[in-house]
């Protein structure tokens, strides 16, 4: 048996293999911006319904959201995996981004910036899926892709478990 950790290279691929798999799992392709694959335009929905839709499609047990649950969401930036503080700030400062969906960020940077933006009256939201749930389907896509040109080797995707849970 060989365990091949290909994660960072798969992110670096163009198109980003993690993003491709996640967009497929979430059924977001029809909402994806042609100029920026990390940007999406959805029909208007509330933040709570938008977040619950993600939770249900990905079967996430423990995700967190910053923002007014009734806030309308249309324009979304998506960064599966980790986002650093400056990346979170840049995304949420954009006038054309209502919500940033990501895997994880440092709470004392990204979460607090999002809370400050909401407290300042800005219509912003941060949806934190957890690192594993935000990339899982992207790695499943990697296994599918490998099978297309390595048919002589059995390739199986083995999902990781979500490390956190909610009571």
C-alpha positions in Angstrom: 0.0 0.0 0.0 1.2 3.5 -0.8 -0.3 6.6 0.9 0.4 9.6 -1.3 0.0 13.0 0.2 -0.5 15.3 -2.8 -2.5 18.1 -1.2 -0.3 21.2 -1.8 0.4 20.2 -5.4 -3.3 19.6 -6.0 -4.1 23.1 -4.7 -1.4 24.5 -7.0 -2.8 22.9 -10.1 -4.7 25.1 -12.5 -7.5 24.8 -12.1 -7.1 24.2 -8.3 -8.1 20.6 -7.8 -9.4 21.2 -4.3 -11.6 24.0 -5.5 -12.8 21.9 -8.4 -13.9 19.0 -6.2 -15.6 21.3 -3.7 -17.5 23.2 -6.3 -18.7 19.9 -7.7 -19.8 18.6 -4.2 -21.6 21.9 -3.4 -23.2 22.0 -6.9 -21.9 25.6 -7.3 -20.6 25.4 -10.8 -23.5 27.4 -12.3 -22.8 30.2 -9.9 -19.0 30.4 -10.4 -17.5 33.6 -11.8 -15.8 33.0 -15.1 -13.0 35.5 -14.4 -12.3 34.4 -10.8 -13.1 30.7 -9.9 -13.1 31.6 -6.2 -16.0 34.0 -6.6 -19.7 33.1 -6.8 -23.0 34.9 -7.4 -26.0 33.2 -6.0 -29.7 34.1 -6.0 -30.4 36.1 -2.9 -30.8 34.0 0.3 -30.4 34.6 4.0 -27.1 33.9 5.6 -28.6 31.2 7.8 -30.2 29.3 4.8 -27.0 29.7 2.8 -24.9 28.3 5.6 -27.4 25.4 6.3 -27.3 24.5 2.6 -23.5 24.1 2.8 -23.7 22.2 6.1 -26.3 19.8 4.7 -24.6 19.2 1.4 -21.2 18.5 3.0 -22.6 16.7 6.1 -20.7 19.0 8.4 -21.1 18.4 12.1 -19.4 21.5 13.5 -19.2 24.7 11.4 -19.3 28.3 12.6 -20.7 31.5 11.2 -20.1 35.2 11.9 -22.8 37.6 10.8 -26.5 38.5 11.0 -28.4 35.2 10.2 -31.0 37.3 8.3 -28.5 39.1 6.2 -29.0 38.6 2.4 -26.2 36.8 0.7 -25.5 36.9 -3.0 -21.8 37.5 -3.6 -19.5 34.9 -2.1 -15.8 34.3 -2.0 -14.7 30.7 -1.3 -11.3 29.7 0.0 -11.2 26.0 0.9 -8.6 25.1 3.5 -6.7 27.8 5.4 -6.9 31.5 4.8 -4.4 33.8 6.5 -5.5 37.1 8.3 -4.6 39.4 5.4 -6.5 37.2 3.0 -9.6 37.2 5.1 -9.4 41.0 5.5 -8.9 41.6 1.8 -11.9 39.4 0.9 -14.2 41.0 3.5 -13.1 44.5 2.6 -14.3 44.1 -1.0 -17.6 45.8 -1.7 -18.6 43.0 -4.0 -18.3 40.2 -1.3 -21.1 39.6 1.1 -19.7 36.4 2.6 -16.4 34.6 2.8 -16.6 30.8 3.0 -13.4 29.1 4.1 -12.0 26.1 5.9 -10.2 27.8 8.8 -8.4 31.0 9.8 -6.8 32.3 12.9 -9.6 33.3 15.2 -7.8 36.3 16.6 -7.4 37.7 13.1 -10.1 36.6 10.6 -12.9 36.0 13.0 -12.3 39.2 14.9 -12.1 41.2 11.7 -15.4 39.8 10.6 -17.0 40.6 14.0 -15.6 44.1 13.9 -17.1 44.6 10.3 -20.5 43.4 11.5 -20.3 45.6 14.6 -19.5 48.5 12.4 -22.7 47.9 10.5 -21.2 46.4 7.4 -23.2 43.6 5.8 -20.5 41.0 6.0 -20.3 37.3 6.9 -17.7 34.7 7.6 -18.6 31.0 7.2 -16.1 28.6 8.7 -16.5 25.0 7.5 -13.5 23.4 9.2 -10.3 22.6 7.3 -11.1 18.9 6.6 -14.7 19.4 5.4 -13.7 22.4 3.2 -11.2 20.2 1.2 -12.5 16.6 1.5 -14.3 16.6 -1.9 -11.3 18.2 -3.5 -9.1 15.2 -2.5 -11.8 12.8 -3.7 -11.5 14.6 -7.1 -7.8 14.0 -7.0 -8.3 10.2 -6.7 -10.8 10.4 -9.6 -8.3 12.3 -11.7 -5.4 9.9 -11.0 -7.5 7.0 -12.2 -7.8 8.6 -15.6 -4.1 8.1 -16.4 -2.9 5.4 -14.0 -5.3 2.6 -14.8 -2.9 -0.2 -13.8 -2.7 0.8 -10.1 -5.8 0.5 -7.9 -6.5 4.0 -6.5 -8.9 4.5 -3.7 -9.9 7.7 -2.0 -10.0 7.4 1.8 -11.9 10.2 3.5 -10.6 11.8 6.7 -13.0 12.2 9.5 -14.2 15.6 10.7 -12.0 16.3 13.7 -14.6 18.5 15.6 -18.1 17.8 16.7 -21.0 19.8 18.1 -23.1 18.6 21.0 
